[in-house]
Amino acid sequence: MENENKRKGLNDKGLWSPNAIMIIGSVFSFFIAGIMSAINYGRLGYIQKKRRDIYSIVLALAACLFLINISDEKITSGMIVVAINVAMSLYYKANQEKIYKEHMRNNGKRGSLKIPILSSIIVILILLGIGYRTDYLYLKITGRYEGDIYNGIGKIYDKNSNIKYEGDFRHGKPDGNGKLYHGNESLAYEGDFKDGKFDGNGKMYYENGNLKYEGDFKDSDYHGQGKLYYKNGNLAYNGDFKDGLTYGQGKWYNENGNLRYEGSLKNDLAHGQGKLYDENGNLIFEGELIDGEPVNGKAYDKTGNLIKEGNVKGMFD
């Protein structure tokens, strides 16, 4: 009686073809392919096989998460997902071959692909949206776990298996000594971390490998004593920082290495007592500056001769 009902169902219900299920699964997700296979069985009254496909989806998802967690450092999450997508899609295709051939011999209908394709696109867009909002979907972490939190020494890789960070962790964040890398795996920072931020002493690098900054950090800002460098490797600034800005005493240099300013600074501007130099390193002013503008002191020409003393406001605009 059950077989009779199944044969009648073959004529009345539309089924998705095994090839369509395989393509949807391989291109989009085995999750959608598994649902399609389960629905095919359900339309024909194969309840046990329908349940089997539902169980297989759950097991494949669990296997995917497990393999991502234990996989080698150079095997990405994406590679594992693609492999499981293809394997499960072939599995569903093979299971559907027999009933689909019988269905077509009995002039059965083909199922519309509109809903599976639309569902697949929605799933992909959701995953892409989550991936756009946070890189953590693509992080691969190796090291010592304590419960669900990693502590000790470990490494983080991006979705392309490029290393992003290696060093100390505490409560799931970089904390201690570590190295951060650019997308091309060149060194971006090495030094102290605290609660996931640059904090303490460290060095930052340009993508070309040249040193960008060396000195003190606080909450990932330049803070304390430090040196800034141009991309060509020449010193740009040597002195004090506060909250990411030059603040205190310091010296600025041009890209050719010539001194341009030395003295007091506030919020990235010359402010207080200081000396200005031209592009060739010749002294042109010494005295008081306010918000980057010389206001009172001595002005010199390029040969070092005094040309004015006192109020010099507007002379260096």
C-alpha positions, -999 to 999 in steps of 0.1 A, spaced: 0 0 0 28 24 9 46 16 -24 13 23 -43 9 57 -26 45 65 -35 40 57 -72 9 79 -73 29 107 -57 54 105 -84 28 116 -109 13 144 -88 42 162 -72 71 181 -87 106 169 -78 140 187 -81 164 168 -103 196 153 -87 218 175 -109 199 206 -97 204 196 -61 241 190 -66 246 223 -83 227 242 -57 247 225 -30 281 229 -46 276 265 -56 256 278 -26 252 254 4 248 218 12 222 230 37 198 241 9 206 209 -11 198 187 19 165 205 24 156 200 -13 165 163 -10 144 159 21 114 177 5 116 154 -25 114 124 -2 86 140 18 65 147 -14 67 110 -22 59 98 13 94 85 22 93 97 57 122 77 70 144 89 42 132 125 47 143 123 83 176 107 73 184 138 51 175 162 79 198 143 103 225 144 77 223 182 75 227 185 113 257 160 113 274 178 83 270 212 101 285 196 133 314 180 113 321 213 95 324 232 128 345 204 143 369 202 114 373 240 114 383 239 150 409 211 148 422 217 113 458 225 104 468 262 105 471 264 67 437 248 60 411 276 59 375 276 70 366 282 34 384 251 21 366 230 47 332 244 38 337 239 1 348 203 6 318 195 27 295 213 3 307 192 -26 308 159 -7 273 163 7 259 176 -27 272 144 -44 257 123 -16 222 139 -20 225 136 -58 233 99 -56 204 93 -32 179 110 -56 189 93 -88 166 63 -85 134 80 -74 139 109 -99 143 85 -129 111 66 -118 94 100 -114 103 111 -149 93 77 -164 58 82 -149 56 117 -166 62 134 -133 67 171 -129 99 190 -124 102 212 -93 107 249 -97 142 262 -88 130 297 -80 126 291 -42 158 271 -37 179 297 -57 162 326 -38 168 309 -5 204 302 -14 210 339 -23 194 351 9 217 327 29 248 339 11 238 376 15 233 371 52 267 354 56 284 380 35 267 407 56 280 391 88 314 387 73 315 424 63 307 435 98 333 413 115 364 395 106 360 370 134 341 347 110 373 342 92 398 341 121 416 308 128 431 307 162 457 282 174 470 281 210 458 271 244 421 273 254 407 275 288 370 267 283 358 290 255 386 316 260 421 313 247 450 322 269 488 319 266 506 319 233 488 316 200 483 327 164 454 342 144 450 337 107 426 354 83 403 337 57 432 334 32 454 317 58 476 348 61 488 353 96 473 384 114 487 381 149 511 359 169 520 363 205 504 364 240 467 362 248 448 369 279 410 365 282 407 360 245 426 392 234 462 400 225 478 409 258 515 408 266 541 407 238 531 400 202 533 408 165 506 421 142 508 417 104 496 436 73 474 417 48 505 408 28 520 392 59 546 419 63 551 430 99 528 459 110 535 461 147 557 444 173 557 451 210 534 453 240 496 447 240 471 453 267 434 442 264 438 439 226 454 473 221 490 486 216 500 496 251 536 499 264 566 500 241 565 489 205 573 495 168 550 501 138 560 494 102 549 504 67 539 477 43 572 482 25 589 470 57 603 503 68 599 515 103 570 539 108 571 545 146 590 534 176 583 543 212 555 544 238 518 535 233 486 539 253 453 525 241 468 521 206 478 558 204 513 572 204 517 583 240 550 592 258 584 592 241 586 582 204 600 586 169 581 589 136 596 580 103 588 587 66 582 558 42 618 563 28 631 555 63 642 590 73 634 603 107 603 626 107 598 634 144 616 627 177 599 637 209 569 636 231 533 624 223 500 626 241 469 607 229 483 602 194 494 638 189 528 655 193 526 672 227 555 684 248 591 688 235 602 675 201 619 679 168 604 677 133 625 669 102 617 670 64 620 639 42 656 649 33 666 647 69 669 684 76 656 698 109 625 720 104 614 726 140 625 720 176 608 731 208 575 730 225 544 714 208 507 711 216 481 690 197 504 685 167 513 723 165 543 743 175 532 760 207 555 778 232 592 783 228 608 769 197 630 773 167 620 772 130 643 761 102 640 764 64 640 734 41 678 733 40 681 733 78 689 771 83 676 788 114 649 813 104 631 820 137 635 815 175 611 825 201 574 821 210 548 803 188 511 800 193 491 773 174 519 769 149 524 806 142 555 825 153 544 856 173 574 870 192 611 864 189 639 867 164 636 863 126 667 855 104 674 854 67 688 823 51 724 834 57 718 837 94 715 875 96 689 889 121 662 907 102 637 914 130 633 911 167 601 914 186 566 910 171 570 888 140 533 878 136 524 874 99 561 872 87 559 834 81 525 830 66 
